Amino acid sequence: MKILIIGGTGLIGTKTVAILRQRGHEAVAASPNTGVNTITGEGLKEAIAGAQVVIDLANSPSFEDKAVLEFFRTSGRNLHAAEAAAGVRHHVALSIVGTDRMPDNGYFRAKVAQEKLIEASGIPYTIIRSTQFMEFLRGIADSAAVGNKIRVSPGLFQPIASDDVAAAVADVALAAPRNGIVEIAGPERAPFDEVVARFLKAVGDPREVVRDPEARYFGGRVEERSLVPLGEARLGRIGFDEWFRRSQKKA
């Protein structure tokens, strides 16, 4: 089966492509680097021809509120039009747990807009909402830094390893469309500040993590359960310690 992976050269995309190829499918990695651009439409018609499934892992080059919203709207419209013309049977998209619970976060608002376009497209779909990737912990910590202190909310946090995300994306892509949402998360849940402190300790970063209920997450207010699944979710197999060991071997 031909499966087109938009954003197929990124962190999750490369892992998903490898899994699907190992399972005997024709997994095609598409990105501006490979001549496929969902914003301009360049190469999209040719890449999507014959694909039964499209996985959308594309990400905006800019995280500025207006730019990211425009990216997901434009990309989504172009992609859905190409899918309809090509007779694609299943659209799979990666979104974020809690997108609809943090309206102050511009990126989350843009993902909500993306989800609404998918639901209205008429193409059978599955939306995978994931918690934050463990690979992003350093960036999250840096974004919350004020001098030598890192101010982080005590709201619950349940990060997932990118290997587990890719495994879930591949499984969903090969299953029947849900026409709904599937949530995935890491196997361990703890207060956000404790997870960040654990990561910094592991990498030998001396900065102090301060538990701050008013601390924002990229502009969004974090309540106790803003960033974790509220109901049933597929849990990854890789805990923090195992993920950290693996990441150190690759470094």
Secondary structure as GFF3:
##gff-version 3
##sequence-region A 1 251
A	DSSP	beta_strand	2	6	.	.	.	ID=ss1
A	DSSP	alpha_helix	11	22	.	.	.	ID=ss2
A	DSSP	beta_strand	26	30	.	.	.	ID=ss3
A	DSSP	three_ten_helix	32	34	.	.	.	ID=ss4
A	DSSP	alpha_helix	44	48	.	.	.	ID=ss5
A	DSSP	beta_strand	53	56	.	.	.	ID=ss6
A	DSSP	alpha_helix	65	86	.	.	.	ID=ss7
A	DSSP	beta_strand	90	96	.	.	.	ID=ss8
A	DSSP	three_ten_helix	99	101	.	.	.	ID=ss9
A	DSSP	alpha_helix	106	120	.	.	.	ID=ss10
A	DSSP	beta_strand	125	130	.	.	.	ID=ss11
A	DSSP	three_ten_helix	134	136	.	.	.	ID=ss12
A	DSSP	alpha_helix	137	143	.	.	.	ID=ss13
A	DSSP	beta_strand	145	146	.	.	.	ID=ss14
A	DSSP	beta_strand	149	152	.	.	.	ID=ss15
A	DSSP	beta_strand	156	157	.	.	.	ID=ss16
A	DSSP	alpha_helix	162	174	.	.	.	ID=ss17
A	DSSP	beta_strand	180	185	.	.	.	ID=ss18
A	DSSP	beta_strand	190	191	.	.	.	ID=ss19
A	DSSP	alpha_helix	192	203	.	.	.	ID=ss20
A	DSSP	beta_strand	208	211	.	.	.	ID=ss21
A	DSSP	beta_strand	216	217	.	.	.	ID=ss22
A	DSSP	beta_strand	220	221	.	.	.	ID=ss23
A	DSSP	beta_strand	234	235	.	.	.	ID=ss24
A	DSSP	alpha_helix	240	250	.	.	.	ID=ss25
###
